[in-house]
Amino acid sequence: AQSVTQLGSHVSVSEGALVLLRCNYSSSVPPYLFWYVQYPNQGLQLLLKYTTGATLVKGINGFEAEFKKSETSFHLTKPSAHMSDAAEYFCAVSDDSGGGADGLTFGKGTHLIIQP
Amino acid sequence: NAGVTQTPKFQVLKTGQSMTLQCAQDMNHEYMSWYRQDPGMGLRLIHYSVGAGITDQGEVPNGYNVSRSTTEDFPLRLLSAAPSQTSVYFCASSYSGTHGNTIYFGEGSWLTVV
């Protein structure tokens, strides 16, 4: 069985500061890892994903994440926070290489607050 | 290309009523799934389908039925709504690409059971 743990249900950073959202996973097979963002009352938007290959993955809006197998982690970072980054962020894992057939396992989410 | 379309976007039900949340995708994806999102719980998988005529249960299937008679459609049925089913529901579809899976989500359906 897979699981995802997001450390910190709320993270607050100042505008211009580094954003770091933590995600640890467990999976019995090589994982596919995802970060999604959700703005209030909207659906989920894919920020980035790791499948195979390069462990540092760049996504949209200046975000990136690094897959560290030894630490079973996939933390999300952004060098400089913007007010528009305030949202809910979800880390998710799939162990299905065939296309997400049996769905994703999500973490409980981290609410990112940007202080002016 | 509409992607994944969910209807209705908002619905209020009375306890015991039944309803169907519709989900349609126009991308010819093999895989479709339903999730519910509750505060502090993230998204949890309700049911999923790997192709027409094939469905299976996810983490929280109780109180929900699904069917997949066509590739395009994957409706979610609440047979007798309960207040515990008040939630936001997301439908997703996906396929297997050369770089792993690509999953597309609908915009969500907000359901309140009173």
gemmi code that builds the backbone of each chain (N, CA, C; Angstrom):
import gemmi

chains = {
    "A": [
        ("ALA", (0.839, -1.194, 0.000), (0.000, 0.000, 0.000), (0.876, 1.246, 0.000)),
        ("GLN", (0.357, 2.254, -0.636), (1.105, 3.493, -0.705), (0.571, 4.464, 0.334)),
        ("SER", (1.407, 5.418, 0.688), (0.945, 6.501, 1.553), (1.787, 7.730, 1.304)),
        ("VAL", (1.220, 8.871, 1.639), (1.901, 10.148, 1.471), (1.724, 10.945, 2.747)),
        ("THR", (2.797, 11.510, 3.222), (2.756, 12.370, 4.394), (3.272, 13.746, 4.026)),
        ("GLN", (2.416, 14.733, 4.239), (2.842, 16.113, 4.042), (3.033, 16.728, 5.419)),
        ("LEU", (4.236, 17.174, 5.670), (4.567, 17.719, 6.981), (4.136, 19.166, 7.056)),
        ("GLY", (3.188, 19.427, 7.961), (2.691, 20.785, 8.118), (1.419, 21.011, 7.337)),
        ("SER", (0.309, 21.151, 8.046), (-0.953, 21.420, 7.354), (-1.021, 22.877, 6.902)),
        ("HIS", (-0.251, 23.744, 7.573), (-0.174, 25.149, 7.198), (1.294, 25.569, 7.225)),
        ("VAL", (1.695, 26.277, 6.184), (3.044, 26.838, 6.115), (2.907, 28.305, 5.768)),
        ("SER", (3.576, 29.146, 6.537), (3.518, 30.583, 6.304), (4.918, 31.096, 5.986)),
        ("VAL", (5.042, 31.839, 4.888), (6.324, 32.437, 4.517), (6.078, 33.887, 4.117)),
        ("SER", (7.122, 34.668, 4.177), (7.037, 36.056, 3.741), (7.206, 36.147, 2.232)),
        ("GLU", (6.589, 37.131, 1.647), (6.749, 37.352, 0.210), (8.226, 37.537, -0.096)),
        ("GLY", (8.721, 36.828, -1.112), (10.132, 36.889, -1.470), (10.993, 35.832, -0.804)),
        ("ALA", (10.467, 35.161, 0.191), (11.224, 34.126, 0.899), (11.110, 32.792, 0.185)),
        ("LEU", (11.978, 31.878, 0.607), (11.969, 30.530, 0.051), (10.712, 29.779, 0.501)),
        ("VAL", (10.109, 29.077, -0.447), (8.999, 28.190, -0.126), (9.519, 26.756, -0.103)),
        ("LEU", (9.221, 26.041, 0.973), (9.582, 24.632, 1.081), (8.378, 23.878, 1.639)),
        ("LEU", (7.812, 23.005, 0.835), (6.702, 22.163, 1.272), (7.183, 20.721, 1.220)),
        ("ARG", (7.005, 20.040, 2.346), (7.602, 18.713, 2.487), (6.628, 17.592, 2.175)),
        ("CYS", (7.160, 16.576, 1.519), (6.359, 15.416, 1.160), (7.224, 14.167, 1.289)),
        ("ASN", (6.756, 13.220, 2.055), (7.393, 11.914, 2.140), (6.380, 10.853, 1.726)),
        ("TYR", (6.856, 9.824, 1.096), (5.966, 8.806, 0.570), (6.448, 7.421, 0.980)),
        ("SER", (5.564, 6.480, 0.851), (5.963, 5.082, 0.943), (5.333, 4.342, -0.227)),
        ("SER", (6.132, 3.485, -0.826), (5.655, 2.721, -1.973), (6.521, 1.489, -2.107)),
        ("SER", (5.918, 0.387, -2.455), (6.662, -0.859, -2.569), (7.331, -1.014, -3.928)),
        ("VAL", (6.977, -0.128, -4.835), (7.567, -0.162, -6.175), (8.026, 1.242, -6.513)),
        ("PRO", (8.865, 1.393, -7.534), (9.286, 2.755, -7.910), (8.075, 3.642, -8.137)),
        ("PRO", (8.068, 4.779, -7.482), (6.855, 5.607, -7.513), (6.820, 6.603, -8.655)),
        ("TYR", (5.617, 6.997, -8.997), (5.380, 8.195, -9.782), (4.877, 9.240, -8.784)),
        ("LEU", (5.456, 10.427, -8.793), (5.159, 11.440, -7.778), (4.665, 12.722, -8.423)),
        ("PHE", (3.742, 13.361, -7.756), (3.082, 14.541, -8.307), (2.925, 15.615, -7.221)),
        ("TRP", (2.929, 16.853, -7.682), (2.475, 17.959, -6.860), (1.364, 18.683, -7.618)),
        ("TYR", (0.250, 18.910, -6.888), (-0.875, 19.662, -7.435), (-1.113, 20.901, -6.577)),
        ("VAL", (-1.653, 21.932, -7.217), (-2.049, 23.134, -6.500), (-3.544, 23.338, -6.691)),
        ("GLN", (-4.175, 23.831, -5.638), (-5.600, 24.116, -5.700), (-5.855, 25.503, -5.132)),
        ("TYR", (-6.386, 26.383, -5.964), (-6.790, 27.702, -5.516), (-8.215, 27.620, -4.980)),
        ("PRO", (-8.608, 28.557, -4.138), (-9.929, 28.464, -3.495), (-11.060, 28.234, -4.490)),
        ("ASN", (-11.873, 27.245, -4.166), (-13.068, 26.914, -4.954), (-12.766, 26.538, -6.402)),
        ("GLN", (-11.574, 26.025, -6.621), (-11.209, 25.582, -7.962), (-10.749, 24.124, -7.935)),
        ("GLY", (-10.494, 23.594, -9.115), (-10.012, 22.225, -9.225), (-8.515, 22.145, -9.016)),
        ("LEU", (-7.962, 20.988, -9.328), (-6.539, 20.764, -9.129), (-5.754, 21.036, -10.413)),
        ("GLN", (-4.633, 21.677, -10.225), (-3.752, 21.960, -11.348), (-2.409, 21.282, -11.100)),
        ("LEU", (-1.929, 20.560, -12.086), (-0.660, 19.872, -11.934), (0.489, 20.870, -11.960)),
        ("LEU", (1.312, 20.844, -10.919), (2.508, 21.689, -10.866), (3.687, 20.999, -11.546)),
        ("LEU", (3.889, 19.761, -11.181), (4.998, 18.995, -11.735), (4.816, 17.529, -11.380)),
        ("LYS", (5.601, 16.689, -12.060), (5.542, 15.265, -11.765), (6.911, 14.630, -11.998)),
        ("TYR", (7.171, 13.582, -11.244), (8.358, 12.771, -11.444), (7.922, 11.400, -11.929)),
        ("THR", (8.529, 10.971, -13.025), (8.240, 9.616, -13.507), (9.529, 8.807, -13.466)),
        ("THR", (10.425, 9.075, -14.381), (11.738, 8.436, -14.355), (12.755, 9.469, -14.814)),
        ("GLY", (14.033, 9.119, -14.708), (15.048, 10.018, -15.224), (15.508, 11.036, -14.191)),
        ("ALA", (15.691, 12.253, -14.628), (16.243, 13.316, -13.794), (15.436, 13.467, -12.509)),
        ("THR", (16.157, 13.518, -11.401), (15.475, 13.557, -10.099), (15.036, 14.962, -9.717)),
        ("LEU", (15.599, 15.982, -10.350), (15.154, 17.353, -10.103), (14.162, 17.709, -11.203)),
        ("VAL", (12.958, 17.978, -10.781), (11.883, 18.219, -11.734), (11.446, 19.670, -11.643)),
        ("LYS", (11.375, 20.320, -12.767), (10.911, 21.709, -12.809), (9.467, 21.738, -13.262)),
        ("GLY", (8.701, 22.609, -12.603), (7.294, 22.702, -12.948), (6.900, 24.104, -13.348)),
        ("ILE", (5.617, 24.347, -13.257), (5.109, 25.659, -13.629), (5.245, 26.636, -12.468)),
        ("ASN", (5.129, 27.916, -12.794), (5.125, 28.984, -11.787), (6.390, 29.034, -10.945)),
        ("GLY", (7.508, 28.533, -11.475), (8.785, 28.618, -10.781), (9.030, 27.565, -9.719)),
        ("PHE", (8.135, 26.603, -9.601), (8.302, 25.537, -8.616), (9.184, 24.415, -9.154)),
        ("GLU", (9.850, 23.744, -8.246), (10.588, 22.547, -8.585), (10.569, 21.590, -7.399)),
        ("ALA", (10.863, 20.331, -7.686), (10.890, 19.318, -6.642), (11.985, 18.322, -6.951)),
        ("GLU", (12.536, 17.759, -5.902), (13.610, 16.795, -6.080), (13.214, 15.451, -5.487)),
        ("PHE", (13.316, 14.425, -6.290), (13.041, 13.063, -5.851), (14.297, 12.510, -5.198)),
        ("LYS", (14.171, 12.151, -3.917), (15.288, 11.546, -3.199), (14.851, 10.172, -2.709)),
        ("LYS", (15.296, 9.173, -3.441), (14.869, 7.815, -3.138), (15.314, 7.379, -1.750)),
        ("SER", (16.548, 7.724, -1.380), (17.086, 7.292, -0.090), (16.304, 7.883, 1.075)),
        ("GLU", (15.709, 9.045, 0.860), (14.939, 9.706, 1.905), (13.431, 9.537, 1.700)),
        ("THR", (13.055, 8.853, 0.664), (11.637, 8.709, 0.249), (10.925, 10.054, 0.329)),
        ("SER", (11.546, 11.054, -0.279), (10.982, 12.399, -0.207), (10.825, 13.010, -1.590)),
        ("PHE", (9.957, 13.977, -1.656), (9.699, 14.713, -2.905), (9.254, 16.109, -2.508)),
        ("HIS", (10.152, 16.866, -1.910), (9.817, 18.190, -1.392), (9.699, 19.209, -2.512)),
        ("LEU", (8.775, 20.116, -2.341), (8.492, 21.163, -3.328), (9.132, 22.467, -2.866)),
        ("THR", (9.811, 23.151, -3.786), (10.452, 24.410, -3.434), (10.198, 25.468, -4.496)),
        ("LYS", (10.322, 26.706, -4.033), (10.307, 27.856, -4.922), (11.195, 28.906, -4.286)),
        ("PRO", (12.139, 29.465, -5.032), (13.128, 30.359, -4.427), (12.531, 31.619, -3.802)),
        ("SER", (11.490, 32.163, -4.437), (10.958, 33.440, -3.989), (9.434, 33.420, -4.068)),
        ("ALA", (8.797, 33.493, -2.925), (7.344, 33.390, -2.871), (6.664, 34.660, -3.376)),
        ("HIS", (5.568, 34.467, -4.082), (4.710, 35.562, -4.513), (3.358, 35.437, -3.831)),
        ("MET", (2.688, 36.543, -3.703), (1.361, 36.526, -3.085), (0.424, 35.560, -3.816)),
        ("SER", (0.602, 35.457, -5.115), (-0.269, 34.597, -5.923), (-0.041, 33.102, -5.664)),
        ("ASP", (1.011, 32.766, -4.896), (1.277, 31.363, -4.586), (0.405, 30.843, -3.443)),
        ("ALA", (-0.302, 31.733, -2.784), (-1.158, 31.306, -1.674), (-2.233, 30.360, -2.191)),
        ("ALA", (-2.223, 29.141, -1.673), (-3.126, 28.097, -2.170), (-2.926, 26.844, -1.327)),
        ("GLU", (-3.672, 25.801, -1.682), (-3.497, 24.483, -1.068), (-2.668, 23.636, -2.014)),
        ("TYR", (-1.688, 22.925, -1.447), (-0.793, 22.107, -2.254), (-0.900, 20.653, -1.822)),
        ("PHE", (-0.998, 19.790, -2.809), (-1.139, 18.365, -2.541), (-0.018, 17.584, -3.218)),
        ("CYS", (0.576, 16.691, -2.452), (1.524, 15.730, -2.979), (0.777, 14.416, -3.202)),
        ("ALA", (1.112, 13.711, -4.269), (0.419, 12.458, -4.559), (1.386, 11.444, -5.135)),
        ("VAL", (1.060, 10.177, -4.954), (1.914, 9.101, -5.435), (1.081, 8.063, -6.168)),
        ("SER", (1.682, 7.468, -7.168), (1.073, 6.343, -7.859), (2.160, 5.309, -8.085)),
        ("ASP", (1.830, 4.056, -7.903), (2.813, 3.027, -8.219), (2.446, 2.299, -9.501)),
        ("ASP", (1.498, 2.872, -10.220), (1.032, 2.225, -11.439), (1.701, 2.852, -12.637)),
        ("SER", (2.564, 2.096, -13.266), (3.257, 2.626, -14.432), (2.376, 2.584, -15.667)),
        ("GLY", (1.189, 2.009, -15.523), (0.321, 1.876, -16.678), (-0.638, 3.019, -16.886)),
        ("GLY", (-0.473, 4.099, -16.147), (-1.300, 5.256, -16.454), (-2.212, 5.719, -15.359)),
        ("GLY", (-1.846, 5.427, -14.107), (-2.708, 5.892, -13.026), (-4.004, 5.123, -12.993)),
        ("ALA", (-3.951, 3.890, -13.429), (-5.173, 3.104, -13.564), (-5.923, 2.966, -12.258)),
        ("ASP", (-5.206, 2.707, -11.192), (-5.885, 2.520, -9.912), (-5.813, 3.764, -9.048)),
        ("GLY", (-5.634, 4.897, -9.666), (-5.775, 6.147, -8.965), (-4.523, 6.605, -8.251)),
        ("LEU", (-4.626, 7.777, -7.687), (-3.548, 8.383, -6.938), (-3.833, 8.302, -5.443)),
        ("THR", (-2.750, 8.251, -4.663), (-2.863, 8.410, -3.223), (-2.345, 9.795, -2.882)),
        ("PHE", (-3.207, 10.586, -2.241), (-2.875, 11.969, -1.944), (-2.469, 12.142, -0.488)),
        ("GLY", (-1.609, 13.138, -0.266), (-1.407, 13.613, 1.081), (-2.584, 14.480, 1.500)),
        ("LYS", (-2.573, 14.911, 2.758), (-3.710, 15.669, 3.282), (-3.663, 17.131, 2.910)),
        ("GLY", (-2.576, 17.546, 2.281), (-2.505, 18.911, 1.805), (-1.773, 19.850, 2.753)),
        ("THR", (-1.173, 20.871, 2.170), (-0.522, 21.937, 2.931), (-1.050, 23.264, 2.428)),
        ("HIS", (-1.567, 24.048, 3.358), (-2.075, 25.363, 3.009), (-0.928, 26.358, 3.105)),
        ("LEU", (-0.574, 26.958, 1.985), (0.530, 27.913, 1.940), (-0.007, 29.324, 2.106)),
        ("ILE", (0.515, 29.999, 3.105), (0.123, 31.380, 3.399), (1.306, 32.276, 3.095)),
        ("ILE", (1.061, 33.335, 2.366), (2.118, 34.278, 2.028), (1.879, 35.573, 2.786)),
        ("GLN", (2.827, 35.933, 3.605), (2.731, 37.170, 4.382), (3.340, 38.327, 3.597)),
        ("PRO", (2.672, 39.454, 3.533), (3.218, 40.595, 2.766), (4.442, 41.202, 3.437)),
    ],
    "B": [
        ("ASN", (-11.462, 20.863, -27.503), (-11.160, 19.777, -26.580), (-11.576, 20.183, -25.176)),
        ("ALA", (-12.670, 19.570, -24.664), (-13.216, 20.004, -23.390), (-12.472, 19.405, -22.217)),
        ("GLY", (-11.748, 18.279, -22.392), (-11.059, 17.651, -21.271), (-12.019, 16.809, -20.461)),
        ("VAL", (-12.017, 17.010, -19.124), (-12.895, 16.283, -18.218), (-14.001, 17.235, -17.764)),
        ("THR", (-15.228, 16.863, -18.038), (-16.374, 17.707, -17.724), (-17.220, 17.062, -16.652)),
        ("GLN", (-17.464, 17.799, -15.578), (-18.307, 17.310, -14.486), (-19.573, 18.161, -14.394)),
        ("THR", (-20.686, 17.489, -14.161), (-21.932, 18.188, -13.892), (-22.723, 17.434, -12.830)),
        ("PRO", (-23.476, 18.139, -11.970), (-23.511, 19.605, -11.849), (-22.310, 20.115, -11.071)),
        ("LYS", (-22.125, 21.421, -11.067), (-21.030, 21.995, -10.296), (-21.435, 22.164, -8.829)),
        ("PHE", (-22.681, 22.479, -8.611), (-23.191, 22.630, -7.244), (-24.524, 21.877, -7.126)),
        ("GLN", (-24.728, 21.242, -5.972), (-25.978, 20.520, -5.748), (-26.250, 20.450, -4.254)),
        ("VAL", (-27.516, 20.678, -3.904), (-27.960, 20.464, -2.525), (-28.982, 19.341, -2.536)),
        ("LEU", (-28.775, 18.360, -1.696), (-29.658, 17.205, -1.600), (-30.228, 17.091, -0.195)),
        ("LYS", (-31.373, 16.476, -0.103), (-31.901, 16.133, 1.202), (-31.467, 14.709, 1.550)),
        ("THR", (-31.314, 14.451, 2.817), (-30.950, 13.110, 3.266), (-31.918, 12.083, 2.700)),
        ("GLY", (-31.347, 11.030, 2.124), (-32.166, 9.968, 1.560), (-32.426, 10.090, 0.070)),
        ("GLN", (-32.202, 11.257, -0.483), (-32.384, 11.424, -1.918), (-31.255, 10.744, -2.680)),
        ("SER", (-31.524, 10.455, -3.929), (-30.491, 9.884, -4.792), (-30.139, 10.894, -5.873)),
        ("MET", (-28.940, 10.753, -6.382), (-28.545, 11.608, -7.503), (-27.323, 10.993, -8.180)),
        ("THR", (-27.047, 11.510, -9.362), (-25.892, 11.064, -10.132), (-25.030, 12.248, -10.494)),
        ("LEU", (-23.765, 12.140, -10.191), (-22.773, 13.102, -10.662), (-22.235, 12.583, -11.990)),
        ("GLN", (-22.297, 13.451, -12.977), (-21.862, 13.036, -14.307), (-20.405, 13.414, -14.537)),
        ("CYS", (-19.707, 12.551, -15.262), (-18.326, 12.830, -15.653), (-18.127, 12.333, -17.072)),
        ("ALA", (-17.613, 13.205, -17.925), (-17.353, 12.836, -19.311), (-15.992, 13.362, -19.724)),
        ("GLN", (-15.281, 12.538, -20.495), (-13.996, 12.990, -21.036), (-13.965, 12.703, -22.536)),
        ("ASP", (-13.320, 13.614, -23.254), (-13.291, 13.507, -24.714), (-11.886, 13.225, -25.228)),
        ("MET", (-11.062, 12.637, -24.384), (-9.661, 12.400, -24.742), (-9.375, 10.922, -25.016)),
        ("ASN", (-10.416, 10.116, -25.019), (-10.276, 8.679, -25.275), (-9.355, 7.999, -24.262)),
        ("HIS", (-9.413, 8.485, -23.020), (-8.576, 7.896, -21.975), (-9.163, 6.576, -21.501)),
        ("GLU", (-8.259, 5.647, -21.211), (-8.691, 4.342, -20.699), (-9.191, 4.443, -19.256)),
        ("TYR", (-8.488, 5.224, -18.463), (-8.691, 5.183, -17.024), (-9.472, 6.386, -16.533)),
        ("MET", (-10.429, 6.101, -15.645), (-11.197, 7.184, -15.023), (-11.397, 6.858, -13.550)),
        ("SER", (-11.554, 7.911, -12.759), (-11.684, 7.704, -11.322), (-12.461, 8.846, -10.686)),
        ("TRP", (-12.983, 8.577, -9.506), (-13.688, 9.569, -8.700), (-13.008, 9.701, -7.344)),
        ("TYR", (-12.869, 10.962, -6.912), (-12.309, 11.273, -5.609), (-13.280, 12.172, -4.855)),
        ("ARG", (-13.180, 12.133, -3.543), (-13.855, 13.136, -2.736), (-12.808, 13.881, -1.920)),
        ("GLN", (-13.071, 15.168, -1.724), (-12.144, 16.009, -0.980), (-12.851, 16.589, 0.231)),
        ("ASP", (-12.289, 16.331, 1.378), (-12.825, 16.844, 2.637), (-11.732, 17.607, 3.361)),
        ("PRO", (-12.094, 18.636, 4.123), (-11.083, 19.465, 4.810), (-10.152, 18.615, 5.672)),
        ("GLY", (-8.852, 18.829, 5.497), (-7.866, 18.123, 6.296), (-7.655, 16.673, 5.925)),
        ("MET", (-8.343, 16.208, 4.892), (-8.239, 14.789, 4.510), (-7.603, 14.604, 3.141)),
        ("GLY", (-7.367, 15.672, 2.436), (-6.853, 15.536, 1.075), (-7.931, 14.956, 0.165)),
        ("LEU", (-7.508, 14.304, -0.887), (-8.438, 13.642, -1.805), (-8.353, 12.135, -1.573)),
        ("ARG", (-9.511, 11.514, -1.521), (-9.558, 10.072, -1.317), (-10.308, 9.416, -2.473)),
        ("LEU", (-9.767, 8.299, -2.920), (-10.305, 7.605, -4.081), (-11.585, 6.852, -3.713)),
        ("ILE", (-12.635, 7.068, -4.505), (-13.914, 6.402, -4.252), (-14.020, 5.136, -5.107)),
        ("HIS", (-14.006, 5.313, -6.413), (-14.043, 4.211, -7.362), (-13.168, 4.562, -8.557)),
        ("TYR", (-12.749, 3.536, -9.259), (-11.986, 3.782, -10.469), (-12.335, 2.744, -11.523)),
        ("SER", (-11.933, 3.051, -12.758), (-12.222, 2.169, -13.886), (-11.018, 2.138, -14.814)),
        ("VAL", (-10.659, 0.938, -15.241), (-9.524, 0.799, -16.164), (-9.983, 0.608, -17.598)),
        ("GLY", (-11.279, 0.662, -17.821), (-11.802, 0.552, -19.172), (-13.291, 0.317, -19.138)),
        ("ALA", (-13.920, 0.438, -20.281), (-15.363, 0.234, -20.363), (-15.730, -1.144, -19.837)),
        ("GLY", (-16.719, -1.176, -18.966), (-17.197, -2.418, -18.384), (-16.428, -2.903, -17.174)),
        ("ILE", (-15.399, -2.165, -16.769), (-14.555, -2.600, -15.647), (-14.472, -1.493, -14.612)),
        ("THR", (-14.909, -1.793, -13.389), (-14.789, -0.820, -12.301), (-14.285, -1.529, -11.046)),
        ("ASP", (-13.760, -0.744, -10.142), (-13.276, -1.315, -8.887), (-13.364, -0.265, -7.794)),
        ("GLN", (-13.305, -0.733, -6.555), (-13.450, 0.151, -5.408), (-12.123, 0.775, -5.022)),
        ("GLY", (-12.225, 2.003, -4.538), (-11.071, 2.673, -3.991), (-11.081, 2.631, -2.484)),
        ("GLU", (-10.600, 3.684, -1.882), (-10.448, 3.742, -0.421), (-11.775, 3.935, 0.304)),
        ("VAL", (-12.698, 4.710, -0.281), (-13.944, 5.058, 0.411), (-15.154, 4.809, -0.481)),
        ("PRO", (-15.467, 3.562, -0.827), (-16.526, 3.289, -1.801), (-17.943, 3.227, -1.239)),
        ("ASN", (-18.085, 3.111, 0.082), (-19.411, 2.868, 0.649), (-20.362, 4.027, 0.391)),
        ("GLY", (-21.548, 3.682, -0.099), (-22.578, 4.679, -0.370), (-22.570, 5.194, -1.792)),
        ("TYR", (-21.654, 4.678, -2.593), (-21.505, 5.130, -3.982), (-21.507, 3.941, -4.942)),
        ("ASN", (-22.107, 4.176, -6.104), (-22.062, 3.206, -7.195), (-21.516, 3.858, -8.440)),
        ("VAL", (-20.849, 3.059, -9.262), (-20.368, 3.563, -10.544), (-20.621, 2.519, -11.618)),
        ("SER", (-20.563, 2.971, -12.849), (-20.616, 2.086, -14.001), (-19.810, 2.730, -15.110)),
        ("ARG", (-19.357, 1.936, -16.051), (-18.572, 2.468, -17.175), (-19.043, 1.738, -18.433)),
        ("SER", (-20.133, 2.226, -18.986), (-20.683, 1.588, -20.182), (-19.987, 2.067, -21.449)),
        ("THR", (-19.368, 3.229, -21.403), (-18.623, 3.742, -22.553), (-17.266, 4.240, -22.065)),
        ("THR", (-16.352, 4.429, -22.992), (-15.046, 4.980, -22.628), (-15.171, 6.401, -22.107)),
        ("GLU", (-16.136, 7.141, -22.637), (-16.221, 8.573, -22.358), (-16.832, 8.908, -21.001)),
        ("ASP", (-17.751, 8.086, -20.513), (-18.563, 8.469, -19.360), (-18.312, 7.595, -18.132)),
        ("PHE", (-18.337, 8.232, -16.978), (-18.110, 7.504, -15.726), (-18.944, 8.163, -14.627)),
        ("PRO", (-20.250, 7.904, -14.598), (-21.114, 8.545, -13.605), (-20.951, 7.957, -12.206)),
        ("LEU", (-21.131, 8.813, -11.217), (-21.065, 8.411, -9.800), (-22.455, 8.569, -9.202)),
        ("ARG", (-22.996, 7.497, -8.657), (-24.353, 7.519, -8.114), (-24.346, 7.448, -6.597)),
        ("LEU", (-25.130, 8.349, -6.012), (-25.405, 8.283, -4.579), (-26.818, 7.732, -4.445)),
        ("LEU", (-26.958, 6.556, -3.878), (-28.253, 5.891, -3.860), (-29.174, 6.458, -2.787)),
        ("SER", (-28.619, 6.805, -1.641), (-29.397, 7.361, -0.534), (-28.466, 8.312, 0.218)),
        ("ALA", (-28.537, 9.586, -0.166), (-27.553, 10.544, 0.332), (-27.606, 10.706, 1.848)),
        ("ALA", (-26.413, 10.871, 2.426), (-26.270, 11.095, 3.858), (-25.434, 12.353, 4.072)),
        ("PRO", (-25.634, 13.052, 5.195), (-24.841, 14.261, 5.458), (-23.338, 14.017, 5.384)),
        ("SER", (-22.889, 12.798, 5.690), (-21.461, 12.474, 5.622), (-20.920, 12.503, 4.196)),
        ("GLN", (-21.823, 12.553, 3.228), (-21.399, 12.620, 1.830), (-21.285, 14.049, 1.322)),
        ("THR", (-21.518, 15.001, 2.204), (-21.241, 16.395, 1.865), (-19.747, 16.532, 1.609)),
        ("SER", (-19.397, 16.961, 0.415), (-17.997, 16.959, 0.024), (-17.848, 17.636, -1.331)),
        ("VAL", (-16.616, 17.753, -1.755), (-16.325, 18.165, -3.122), (-15.834, 16.928, -3.863)),
        ("TYR", (-16.423, 16.676, -5.017), (-16.116, 15.472, -5.774), (-15.363, 15.835, -7.045)),
        ("PHE", (-14.299, 15.087, -7.297), (-13.494, 15.295, -8.490), (-13.445, 14.016, -9.312)),
        ("CYS", (-13.654, 14.191, -10.596), (-13.479, 13.107, -11.545), (-12.136, 13.304, -12.241)),
        ("ALA", (-11.486, 12.209, -12.588), (-10.196, 12.289, -13.269), (-10.120, 11.242, -14.357)),
        ("SER", (-9.350, 11.540, -15.383), (-9.085, 10.542, -16.412), (-7.595, 10.547, -16.721)),
        ("SER", (-7.120, 9.444, -17.237), (-5.686, 9.352, -17.486), (-5.384, 8.309, -18.549)),
        ("TYR", (-4.148, 8.398, -19.037), (-3.651, 7.425, -19.995), (-2.194, 7.154, -19.677)),
        ("SER", (-1.666, 6.146, -20.281), (-0.277, 5.791, -20.066), (0.558, 6.305, -21.215)),
        ("GLY", (1.372, 7.323, -20.933), (2.229, 7.871, -21.962), (3.638, 7.309, -21.845)),
        ("THR", (4.497, 7.774, -22.728), (5.870, 7.279, -22.723), (6.648, 7.761, -21.508)),
        ("HIS", (6.146, 8.794, -20.843), (6.792, 9.307, -19.642), (5.893, 9.098, -18.440)),
        ("GLY", (5.276, 7.924, -18.377), (4.405, 7.637, -17.254), (3.016, 8.187, -17.476)),
        ("ASN", (2.270, 8.248, -16.397), (0.868, 8.603, -16.573), (0.638, 10.109, -16.552)),
        ("THR", (-0.378, 10.523, -17.243), (-0.820, 11.910, -17.242), (-2.272, 11.909, -16.830)),
        ("ILE", (-2.571, 12.590, -15.766), (-3.898, 12.555, -15.162), (-4.530, 13.934, -15.268)),
        ("TYR", (-5.754, 13.951, -15.722), (-6.496, 15.186, -15.891), (-7.692, 15.176, -14.935)),
        ("PHE", (-7.893, 16.292, -14.235), (-9.003, 16.409, -13.301), (-10.086, 17.327, -13.848)),
        ("GLY", (-11.321, 17.003, -13.496), (-12.414, 17.919, -13.731), (-12.370, 19.061, -12.732)),
        ("GLU", (-13.304, 19.992, -12.864), (-13.285, 21.189, -12.021), (-13.989, 21.004, -10.690)),
        ("GLY", (-14.571, 19.852, -10.472), (-15.168, 19.560, -9.178), (-16.674, 19.764, -9.144)),
        ("SER", (-17.310, 19.012, -8.259), (-18.744, 19.155, -7.990), (-18.927, 19.298, -6.481)),
        ("TRP", (-19.527, 20.435, -6.086), (-19.745, 20.704, -4.660), (-21.115, 20.168, -4.263)),
        ("LEU", (-21.125, 19.186, -3.380), (-22.374, 18.548, -2.966), (-22.609, 18.792, -1.482)),
        ("THR", (-23.820, 19.266, -1.165), (-24.222, 19.442, 0.226), (-25.454, 18.585, 0.479)),
        ("VAL", (-25.394, 17.772, 1.526), (-26.529, 16.939, 1.909), (-27.053, 17.455, 3.246)),
        ("VAL", (-28.329, 17.839, 3.231), (-28.913, 18.439, 4.443), (-29.934, 17.499, 5.086)),
    ],
}
model = gemmi.Model(1)
for chain_id, residues in chains.items():
    chain = gemmi.Chain(chain_id)
    for i, (resn, *xyz) in enumerate(residues, 1):
        res = gemmi.Residue()
        res.name, res.seqid = resn, gemmi.SeqId(i, " ")
        for name, pos in zip(("N", "CA", "C"), xyz):
            atom = gemmi.Atom()
            atom.name, atom.element = name, gemmi.Element(name[0])
            atom.pos, atom.b_iso = gemmi.Position(*pos), 0.0
            res.add_atom(atom)
        chain.add_residue(res)
    model.add_chain(chain)
structure = gemmi.Structure()
structure.add_model(model)
structure.setup_entities()
